[in-house]
């Protein structure tokens, strides 16, 4: 009995020890779970550490072309994980962005209309605490083809024959149909300065490019056109769009244009958007504007208007019987 009692005593002792160990293991498990929960709470849902407000980075730079001309209002995006910061360049083409953390960040530029990026896009920068990294972007303006306003590109069927139909015969004389002014549909003969009636073959000879170079608060519009009506008077306008349009896609005059009346290139009174073709029908001229026209809106069309009687009408309404759109350049 004494031996059995001793055995029973030892068993109780062992059970107490095992219970104590189990309680310690349970306590340790609970403590580990609490620690894991606290660590999880200090991270974002993606598993990334919360940025330390005392460790911030900064990146700055410029957007310029290969000649050093500055491009204002150009969007720059700096991002890392869920953090995304966007800024637009100032009139000197500069930007400066402060981030909430350090480490590798992606930098991306939304290039101005009809320009190509020479530097990498996106590029990257490894930001360090209390240091500013410089990241400059270089772009290059592209020549934009001026499309003939006829056929699949023609706006509102403005160019017609004597019966108001689409002309087919190359030797057919052309007329301009009223599309805005009363009486709608009225036809005006498209004549050259020497008073001869312009034919479809002559009209379709027009070709060339426009290129825009910005520099801060100004833009230079380089016009290189050939095959125009010899000695003809032309004007150039800024038709901003609120959406991009394919060259062959119709433009909704009521809803797609940003401005009710499209402004002229140059002065608002329309005195600086005029060019006269030479005896061979060529125009090589550089027009100026007091803003970078490539960064104002989603898209831009520059119509090239031929003034049938040689008169221009400033920045206001151009009467239908007096003009016709011969070419269109799409910047987007």
C-alpha positions as CSV (number, residue, x, y, z in Angstrom):
1,X,0.0,0.0,0.0
2,X,2.9,2.3,0.8
3,X,4.4,1.6,-2.6
4,X,1.1,2.2,-4.4
5,X,0.6,5.5,-2.4
6,X,4.1,6.6,-3.5
7,X,3.2,5.8,-7.1
8,X,0.0,7.7,-6.9
9,X,1.8,10.7,-5.4
10,X,4.3,10.6,-8.3
11,X,1.5,10.5,-10.8
12,X,-0.2,13.5,-9.3
13,X,3.1,15.3,-9.4
14,X,3.7,14.4,-13.0
15,X,0.2,15.5,-14.0
16,X,0.6,18.9,-12.3
17,X,3.9,19.4,-14.2
18,X,2.3,18.5,-17.5
19,X,-0.6,20.8,-16.8
20,X,1.8,23.6,-16.0
21,X,3.7,23.0,-19.3
22,X,0.4,23.0,-21.2
23,X,-0.6,26.3,-19.6
24,X,2.7,27.8,-20.5
25,X,2.4,26.6,-24.1
26,X,-1.1,28.0,-24.3
27,X,0.1,31.4,-22.9
28,X,3.0,31.4,-25.3
29,X,0.7,30.7,-28.3
30,X,-1.7,33.5,-27.2
31,X,1.3,35.9,-26.8
32,X,2.6,35.0,-30.3
33,X,-0.9,35.5,-31.8
34,X,-1.1,39.0,-30.2
35,X,2.3,39.9,-31.5
36,X,1.4,38.8,-35.0
37,X,-1.8,40.8,-34.9
38,X,0.0,43.9,-33.8
39,X,2.5,43.4,-36.6
40,X,-0.3,42.9,-39.1
41,X,-2.0,46.1,-37.9
42,X,1.2,48.1,-38.6
43,X,1.2,47.0,-42.3
44,X,-1.1,47.9,-45.2
45,X,-3.4,45.3,-46.7
46,X,-0.8,44.5,-49.4
47,X,1.7,43.6,-46.8
48,X,3.8,46.7,-47.2
49,X,5.2,48.5,-44.3
50,X,3.6,51.8,-43.4
51,X,5.8,54.7,-44.5
52,X,7.8,56.3,-41.8
53,X,6.9,60.0,-41.7
54,X,10.4,60.8,-40.7
55,X,11.9,59.2,-43.8
56,X,10.6,61.0,-46.8
57,X,12.1,61.4,-50.3
58,X,12.0,64.0,-53.0
59,X,12.4,64.0,-56.8
60,X,12.6,67.0,-59.1
61,X,13.4,67.6,-62.8
62,X,12.3,69.2,-66.1
63,X,10.5,68.3,-69.3
64,X,12.3,69.8,-72.3
65,X,12.9,69.0,-75.9
66,X,16.3,68.3,-77.5
67,X,16.9,72.0,-78.0
68,X,16.3,72.8,-74.3
69,X,12.8,74.3,-74.8
70,X,10.6,73.9,-71.8
71,X,7.1,72.2,-71.9
72,X,4.7,73.5,-69.2
73,X,1.6,71.8,-67.9
74,X,3.0,68.3,-68.6
75,X,1.8,65.6,-66.2
76,X,4.4,63.7,-64.1
77,X,3.4,60.7,-62.0
78,X,5.6,59.3,-59.2
79,X,4.4,56.0,-57.7
80,X,5.4,53.2,-55.4
81,X,2.9,50.5,-54.4
82,X,-0.4,52.2,-53.4
83,X,1.2,55.7,-53.2
84,X,0.8,57.8,-56.4
85,X,1.6,61.5,-56.7
86,X,0.8,63.6,-59.8
87,X,2.1,67.0,-60.6
88,X,2.2,69.2,-63.7
89,X,5.3,71.2,-64.8
90,X,5.4,74.9,-64.5
91,X,6.1,77.4,-67.3
92,X,9.8,76.6,-67.0
93,X,9.1,72.9,-67.5
94,X,10.0,72.1,-63.9
95,X,8.4,69.8,-61.4
96,X,9.2,68.9,-57.7
97,X,7.4,66.1,-55.9
98,X,7.9,65.0,-52.2
99,X,7.0,61.4,-51.4
100,X,5.9,59.8,-48.2
101,X,8.6,57.2,-48.1
102,X,12.0,56.3,-49.6
103,X,13.2,53.5,-51.8
104,X,12.6,52.7,-55.5
105,X,9.9,54.8,-57.1
106,X,8.6,54.7,-60.7
107,X,8.4,58.0,-62.6
108,X,6.2,58.4,-65.7
109,X,5.4,61.3,-68.0
110,X,2.3,61.9,-70.1
111,X,3.9,63.5,-73.1
112,X,2.4,66.6,-74.8
113,X,0.3,66.1,-77.9
114,X,2.2,64.7,-80.9
115,X,5.5,64.4,-79.2
116,X,7.7,61.3,-78.5
117,X,9.7,60.6,-75.4
118,X,13.4,60.3,-75.8
119,X,14.2,59.2,-72.3
120,X,12.8,56.0,-70.7
121,X,9.1,56.1,-69.7
122,X,8.6,55.0,-67.0
123,X,12.0,55.6,-65.5
124,X,12.9,54.9,-61.9
125,X,14.6,56.6,-59.0
126,X,15.8,55.2,-55.7
127,X,14.8,57.9,-53.2
128,X,16.8,58.4,-50.0
129,X,15.8,60.2,-46.8
130,X,16.3,64.0,-46.8
131,X,17.8,63.9,-50.3
132,X,16.5,65.1,-53.6
133,X,16.9,63.1,-56.8
134,X,16.9,64.8,-60.2
135,X,15.1,63.1,-63.0
136,X,14.8,65.0,-66.3
137,X,12.6,64.0,-69.3
138,X,13.5,64.8,-72.9
139,X,10.8,64.8,-75.6
140,X,10.8,65.6,-79.3
141,X,7.9,67.2,-81.3
142,X,6.8,65.1,-84.2
143,X,5.7,66.4,-87.7
144,X,2.0,66.0,-88.0
145,X,0.6,65.3,-91.5
146,X,-2.0,67.8,-92.8
147,X,-4.8,65.7,-94.3
148,X,-6.8,66.9,-97.2
149,X,-10.4,67.8,-96.2
150,X,-12.0,65.5,-98.7
151,X,-13.2,61.9,-98.9
152,X,-13.1,60.0,-95.7
153,X,-11.6,63.0,-93.8
154,X,-14.0,65.6,-95.1
155,X,-16.0,67.4,-92.4
156,X,-19.8,67.7,-92.9
157,X,-19.5,67.2,-96.7
158,X,-18.5,70.9,-97.2
159,X,-16.8,70.4,-100.6
160,X,-19.3,69.5,-103.4
161,X,-20.0,69.8,-107.1
162,X,-22.5,72.1,-108.7
163,X,-25.4,69.8,-107.7
164,X,-24.3,69.6,-104.1
165,X,-23.0,66.1,-104.4
166,X,-19.6,64.6,-103.7
167,X,-17.4,65.4,-106.8
168,X,-15.8,62.5,-108.6
169,X,-14.4,63.9,-111.9
170,X,-10.9,65.3,-111.4
171,X,-11.7,68.2,-113.8
172,X,-15.0,69.0,-112.0
173,X,-15.2,72.6,-110.6
174,X,-15.7,72.7,-106.8
175,X,-18.2,74.5,-104.6
176,X,-18.4,75.1,-100.9
177,X,-21.7,74.3,-99.2
178,X,-23.0,76.5,-96.3
179,X,-22.9,74.3,-93.3
180,X,-23.4,76.9,-90.5
181,X,-24.9,80.0,-92.1
182,X,-28.3,80.5,-93.6
183,X,-29.3,79.6,-96.2
184,X,-27.9,76.2,-95.3
185,X,-26.6,74.3,-98.3
186,X,-26.1,77.4,-100.4
187,X,-23.2,76.8,-102.8
188,X,-20.3,79.2,-103.4
189,X,-17.8,78.6,-106.2
190,X,-14.3,77.9,-105.0
191,X,-12.2,80.3,-107.1
192,X,-8.5,81.1,-107.1
193,X,-7.1,84.7,-106.8
194,X,-6.8,84.8,-110.6
195,X,-10.6,84.1,-110.7
196,X,-10.4,80.6,-112.3
197,X,-12.7,78.0,-110.9
198,X,-10.7,75.5,-108.8
199,X,-11.1,71.8,-109.8
200,X,-11.0,68.7,-107.8
201,X,-7.6,67.8,-109.2
202,X,-6.1,71.1,-108.1
203,X,-7.7,71.0,-104.7
204,X,-6.3,67.5,-104.0
205,X,-2.7,68.5,-104.7
206,X,-2.4,70.0,-101.2
207,X,0.0,68.1,-98.8
208,X,2.5,68.8,-96.1
209,X,3.1,68.9,-92.3
210,X,2.8,71.0,-89.3
211,X,5.1,70.8,-86.3
212,X,4.7,72.6,-82.9
213,X,7.6,73.5,-80.6
214,X,6.8,74.9,-77.2
215,X,9.0,77.0,-74.9
216,X,7.3,78.0,-71.7
217,X,4.6,80.5,-72.4
218,X,4.9,80.3,-76.2
219,X,4.5,77.9,-79.1
220,X,6.0,78.0,-82.6
221,X,3.9,76.4,-85.3
222,X,6.0,75.4,-88.2
223,X,3.9,75.2,-91.4
224,X,5.3,73.4,-94.4
225,X,2.5,73.0,-97.0
226,X,2.6,72.5,-100.8
227,X,0.1,72.2,-103.6
228,X,-2.2,74.9,-102.2
229,X,-4.1,77.3,-104.4
230,X,-1.4,79.7,-105.8
231,X,-1.3,83.1,-104.1
232,X,-4.3,82.0,-102.0
233,X,-5.0,83.5,-98.6
234,X,-5.1,81.0,-95.7
235,X,-5.7,81.1,-91.9
236,X,-4.9,78.6,-89.1
237,X,-7.1,77.9,-86.1
238,X,-7.1,76.0,-82.8
239,X,-10.0,73.5,-82.7
240,X,-9.5,71.8,-79.3
241,X,-11.4,68.5,-78.7
242,X,-12.5,66.9,-75.4
243,X,-11.7,63.4,-76.8
244,X,-9.3,61.9,-79.3
245,X,-10.6,61.3,-82.8
246,X,-9.2,59.1,-85.6
247,X,-8.4,61.0,-88.7
248,X,-11.3,59.3,-90.6
249,X,-13.7,59.5,-87.6
250,X,-16.5,62.1,-87.8
251,X,-16.3,65.0,-85.4
252,X,-19.5,66.1,-83.6
253,X,-19.4,69.8,-83.8
254,X,-22.0,70.2,-81.0
255,X,-20.3,68.0,-78.4
256,X,-16.7,67.3,-79.3
257,X,-15.3,70.8,-79.4
258,X,-14.1,72.5,-76.2
259,X,-14.8,76.0,-77.4
260,X,-17.9,77.2,-79.1
261,X,-15.8,79.4,-81.4
262,X,-12.4,78.0,-82.1
263,X,-9.7,80.6,-81.5
264,X,-7.1,81.6,-84.0
265,X,-3.4,80.8,-83.7
266,X,-1.7,84.0,-82.4
267,X,-3.5,87.1,-81.3
268,X,-7.2,86.7,-80.3
269,X,-8.2,89.3,-83.0
270,X,-7.0,86.9,-85.7
271,X,-4.3,89.2,-87.1
272,X,-1.5,86.7,-86.7
273,X,-2.9,83.5,-88.2
274,X,-2.8,84.6,-91.8
275,X,-0.4,83.2,-94.5
276,X,-0.4,83.7,-98.3
277,X,0.7,80.9,-100.6
278,X,3.4,81.7,-103.1
279,X,3.0,81.4,-106.9
280,X,3.6,77.7,-106.6
281,X,1.1,77.2,-103.9
282,X,3.6,76.7,-101.1
283,X,3.5,78.0,-97.5
284,X,6.7,77.8,-95.4
285,X,6.1,80.0,-92.3
286,X,6.3,79.8,-88.6
287,X,3.3,81.1,-86.6
288,X,3.5,82.0,-82.9
289,X,1.1,81.6,-80.0
290,X,1.2,82.8,-76.4
291,X,0.8,79.4,-74.8
292,X,2.0,75.8,-75.4
293,X,-0.9,74.6,-77.5
294,X,0.1,71.0,-77.1
295,X,-0.8,70.7,-73.4
296,X,-4.1,72.5,-73.1
297,X,-6.7,69.8,-73.9
298,X,-7.1,66.1,-74.7
299,X,-6.7,66.6,-78.5
300,X,-6.3,69.4,-81.0
301,X,-7.1,69.8,-84.7
302,X,-5.6,72.7,-86.6
303,X,-7.9,73.5,-89.6
304,X,-6.3,75.3,-92.6
305,X,-8.9,77.5,-94.2
306,X,-8.8,78.9,-97.7
307,X,-10.4,82.3,-98.1
308,X,-12.3,82.3,-101.4
309,X,-12.3,86.1,-101.9
310,X,-9.0,86.7,-100.1
311,X,-10.6,88.4,-97.1
312,X,-10.1,87.4,-93.5
313,X,-12.4,88.1,-90.6
314,X,-10.3,88.2,-87.5
315,X,-11.0,86.0,-84.5
316,X,-14.8,86.1,-84.8
317,X,-17.2,84.3,-87.1
318,X,-15.9,83.4,-90.6
319,X,-18.9,83.5,-93.0
320,X,-19.5,80.2,-94.8
321,X,-19.6,81.8,-98.3
322,X,-16.1,83.3,-97.8
323,X,-14.1,80.2,-96.8
324,X,-13.5,76.5,-97.1
325,X,-11.4,74.1,-95.0
326,X,-8.8,72.6,-97.3
327,X,-6.6,70.8,-94.8
328,X,-6.7,69.4,-91.2
329,X,-3.8,68.5,-88.9
330,X,-4.6,66.2,-85.9
331,X,-2.5,66.6,-82.8
332,X,-3.2,63.9,-80.2
